[in-house]
């Protein structure tokens, strides 16, 4: 028979794996969707059966937001490489939206946390590195940086 601590550790590992799988699936869905099209609940449920009702609501909310509408271009999973004093830094930006006078960076988060301050603190360095990269590559355009929390169905803006 397993000890209680071993059961707890196995539950924790399985829960973390589930959270990662859920987040990866949401990222995959967002990567596949054409942001110029309109999607309803039935389409998303029929084509992405692993999505929960809450995730579907969150995706529809995201797609209907002003940040996504009226864009010139949408770039998904944008890779970047940059050399800094610590060496080579690389990563993937989930979404870069180009508008007439601004660039909007959006990073998706599927965390269950409901505290906006948590997101601002936990992901500040990650988002700042993306922001700095975009500032250099889009001179003359305003750059804004957000996290989109699927759990909160809300954009959380970083002010740098």
Rosetta blueprint (number, residue, H / E / L):
1 X L
2 X L
3 X L
4 X H
5 X H
6 X H
7 X H
8 X H
9 X H
10 X H
11 X H
12 X H
13 X H
14 X H
15 X H
16 X H
17 X H
18 X H
19 X H
20 X H
21 X H
22 X H
23 X H
24 X H
25 X H
26 X H
27 X H
28 X H
29 X H
30 X H
31 X H
32 X H
33 X L
34 X L
35 X L
36 X L
37 X L
38 X L
39 X L
40 X L
41 X H
42 X H
43 X H
44 X H
45 X H
46 X H
47 X H
48 X L
49 X L
50 X L
51 X L
52 X L
53 X H
54 X H
55 X H
56 X H
57 X H
58 X H
59 X H
60 X H
61 X H
62 X H
63 X H
64 X L
65 X L
66 X L
67 X L
68 X L
69 X L
70 X L
71 X L
72 X L
73 X E
74 X E
75 X E
76 X E
77 X E
78 X E
79 X E
80 X E
81 X E
82 X E
83 X E
84 X E
85 X L
86 X L
87 X E
88 X E
89 X E
90 X E
91 X E
92 X E
93 X E
94 X E
95 X E
96 X E
97 X E
98 X E
99 X L
100 X L
101 X L
102 X E
103 X E
104 X E
105 X E
106 X E
107 X E
108 X E
109 X E
110 X L
111 X L
112 X L
113 X L
114 X L
115 X L
116 X H
117 X H
118 X H
119 X H
120 X H
121 X H
122 X H
123 X L
124 X H
125 X H
126 X H
127 X H
128 X H
129 X H
130 X H
131 X H
132 X H
133 X H
134 X H
135 X H
136 X H
137 X H
138 X L
139 X L
140 X L
141 X L
142 X E
143 X E
144 X E
145 X E
146 X E
147 X E
148 X E
149 X E
150 X L
151 X L
152 X L
153 X L
154 X E
155 X E
156 X E
157 X E
158 X E
159 X L
160 X L
